[in-house]
Structures are given as C-alpha cells and as structure tokens.
Amino acid sequence: MQIFQSWLDRVGQTFFDNDFDAYADTMALPFIVMTTRRTMIITDRETLHEGFDAFRHLIRNQRATDLFRVATDVYPIGGAILSGCYETHLLRGGQRLIEAYRSSALLRREADGIWRASCIANAMSNRSWPIRAPRIEANDAPLEVAPAGPDWQLLAREKLQIGRDGDQPPAIGPTLAPDS
C-alpha cells in the first residue's frame, strides 16, 4: 500500500508544483485513460502535457487548496506490477469542489526503478482528452463490489480485442507504426 500511496502523493503534488517533468516521470507511454464512456490512448509527451495543463487550470481556476488521492486497495501482481484503487478529493479550505470519484491505476516498476502508471480507469464520464473538469454522473456511482478485479479483467478483454474486429480505442497523439 505504501508504494501505491507514495505514487499517488507524488503525482498529486506535481499539479501544485506546476512540474510537468515530474508528472511525466510517473506515467508510461503509451498511457491508457478509461472513463465510463470512452477508452483513450495517450501516445506522446505533448498530449500528456495537455492533460496535465487542463487539470492544473482546474486547480488554479477553482482556487483548490488540497488534492487528496487516497489509496483504498492494492493488489500486487508479481514483484514489478501493482493494481490499486483510490479516491480523489479536490478541496478549497476544507470544502469539496467536485464530487469525490474512484479510480484504479496499473503501475509497473520500470528498469530505472521508478513506478509508472500505464493505465488509469475512473468513474468519470468524460469522453475527450484533455479532461478539463471531471464529470461524474449519478448513474456512474460506483457499485459496492470489489473495485479492482472486474475493472482490470474488462481492460484485459478489451485489449485482446484490439485489431481483431477494428473496434480499437482512439489513439490520441501521433500513432506508432506497427512493428515490421
């Protein structure tokens, strides 16, 4: 749990420090963002930066004083992969600015020893990148079930489908040519 919570804290602090380089160092490319309405694949640093800037603008424009991302469950998958669930709380002076929402992240410890996210799935219903303001709809309230298992099984099934029937999630940013 400590590794995952430390990663959450490190990512959250980058927004208040306006430190995109530190943020980018916590994410692997390509990076998958899943909402309740869409799966998006971020393929390059510039596009990742657009998402960082959008969330920074939300924090600044709402005059947020605190961003709490609290780990609720962590599932180790071998020694170099973690799947974790967390809740995000954005506050100004102790008052909630947006509805808290749940997310899951899949982290991998890279060769340089740094834990990076390759995928985040959350309860937002946003359909496009960058996400300028988290949209939580009433019918998107999390179910009272084990939050990580089914989400990652669904992700694995979706990933296996890519290329089979042409129903591929949209890549956002330059796309990579297939290996020859």
C-alpha positions in Angstrom: 0.0 0.0 0.0 2.9 2.4 0.8 4.4 2.2 -2.7 1.0 3.0 -4.3 0.1 5.8 -1.9 3.6 7.3 -2.4 3.0 7.3 -6.1 -0.5 8.9 -5.7 1.1 11.6 -3.4 3.9 12.3 -5.9 1.5 12.7 -8.8 -0.8 14.9 -6.9 2.0 17.2 -5.8 3.2 17.8 -9.4 0.0 19.8 -10.1 0.6 22.2 -7.2 4.3 22.5 -8.1 3.4 23.0 -11.8 6.1 20.4 -12.5 5.2 18.6 -15.8 8.5 16.8 -16.0 7.9 15.2 -12.6 4.4 14.3 -13.6 5.6 12.8 -16.9 8.1 10.7 -15.0 5.2 9.0 -13.2 3.4 7.9 -16.4 4.4 5.3 -19.1 3.7 6.0 -22.7 1.5 4.9 -24.3 -0.8 5.7 -21.4 -4.4 4.4 -21.3 -7.2 6.5 -19.8 -10.5 4.7 -19.3 -13.7 6.6 -18.3 -17.2 5.2 -18.1 -17.8 6.4 -21.7 -14.5 6.0 -23.5 -11.0 4.5 -23.6 -8.3 6.9 -24.8 -4.7 6.1 -25.6 -2.2 8.9 -25.0 0.8 8.2 -27.2 3.1 11.1 -26.8 4.5 13.6 -24.2 2.9 16.6 -25.8 -0.6 15.1 -25.5 0.1 14.0 -21.9 1.1 17.6 -21.2 -2.3 18.8 -22.5 -4.0 16.7 -19.8 -1.6 17.9 -17.1 -2.3 21.6 -18.1 -6.0 21.0 -18.1 -6.0 19.6 -14.6 -3.6 22.4 -13.4 -6.1 25.0 -14.8 -9.0 23.4 -12.9 -7.0 23.5 -9.7 -6.0 27.1 -10.3 -9.4 28.4 -11.5 -11.2 26.7 -8.6 -8.6 28.0 -6.2 -8.1 24.5 -4.8 -6.1 24.2 -1.7 -5.9 20.4 -1.4 -5.9 17.4 -3.6 -6.2 14.2 -1.7 -5.8 10.9 -3.5 -6.3 8.1 -1.0 -5.4 4.5 -1.8 -8.2 2.1 -0.8 -6.9 -1.2 -2.1 -3.7 -2.5 -3.7 -3.2 -5.8 -5.4 0.4 -6.8 -6.2 0.8 -8.7 -9.5 4.3 -10.2 -9.2 7.2 -8.1 -7.9 7.0 -5.3 -10.6 3.3 -4.7 -11.1 0.7 -3.2 -8.8 -3.0 -2.7 -9.4 -4.5 -0.2 -7.0 -7.8 1.6 -6.3 -8.1 5.1 -4.9 -10.5 8.0 -4.3 -9.8 11.6 -5.4 -10.9 14.6 -3.3 -10.4 18.2 -4.5 -11.0 20.8 -1.8 -10.8 24.5 -1.2 -10.4 25.4 2.5 -11.9 22.1 3.5 -14.9 22.4 1.2 -15.4 19.9 -1.6 -15.1 21.4 -5.1 -16.1 18.4 -7.1 -17.7 15.1 -6.2 -15.2 12.6 -5.0 -14.6 9.8 -7.5 -13.0 6.4 -7.6 -10.2 5.3 -9.9 -7.9 2.3 -10.5 -4.3 2.5 -11.7 -2.0 -0.1 -13.0 1.6 0.6 -12.1 4.8 -1.1 -13.3 8.3 -0.7 -11.8 10.5 0.2 -14.8 14.1 -0.8 -15.3 15.2 2.5 -13.7 13.3 1.6 -10.5 10.6 4.2 -11.0 6.9 3.2 -10.7 4.9 4.5 -13.6 1.2 4.2 -14.5 0.3 2.6 -17.8 -3.4 2.8 -17.3 -5.9 4.7 -15.2 -9.6 3.8 -15.1 -12.1 6.0 -13.3 -15.7 6.8 -12.6 -15.7 10.0 -14.7 -18.0 10.1 -17.8 -15.7 12.4 -19.8 -15.4 11.4 -23.5 -12.5 13.5 -24.7 -8.9 14.4 -23.9 -7.8 16.5 -22.2 -10.2 16.2 -19.3 -10.8 19.8 -18.3 -13.2 19.0 -15.4 -14.1 15.6 -14.1 -17.7 14.8 -14.9 -19.4 12.4 -12.5 -23.0 11.4 -13.4 -25.5 10.0 -10.9 -25.7 6.7 -12.7 -21.9 6.4 -12.7 -21.8 5.9 -8.9 -19.5 3.1 -8.0 -21.1 -0.3 -7.2 -20.5 -1.9 -3.9 -18.3 -4.7 -5.3 -14.6 -5.4 -5.2 -13.4 -2.3 -7.3 -10.1 -3.5 -8.9 -10.7 -7.1 -10.1 -13.6 -6.6 -12.6 -12.1 -3.4 -14.0 -8.8 -4.9 -14.9 -10.4 -8.1 -16.3 -12.5 -5.9 -18.6 -9.4 -3.9 -19.6 -7.6 -7.2 -20.5 -10.6 -8.4 -22.6 -10.8 -5.1 -24.4 -7.1 -5.1 -25.1 -7.3 -8.6 -26.5 -10.0 -7.4 -28.9 -7.9 -4.6 -30.4 -7.1 -5.4 -34.0 -9.5 -8.3 -34.3 -12.6 -6.5 -35.4 -11.4 -3.0 -35.9 -13.0 -1.7 -32.7 -9.8 -0.1 -31.4 -9.8 2.6 -28.8 -8.8 6.0 -30.3 -5.1 6.9 -30.0 -4.6 10.5 -29.0 -1.4 12.0 -30.3 0.9 10.6 -33.0 0.3 6.9 -33.6 3.1 4.3 -33.7 3.7 2.3 -36.8 3.2 -1.4 -36.3 6.4 -3.4 -35.8 7.7 -4.9 -39.1 
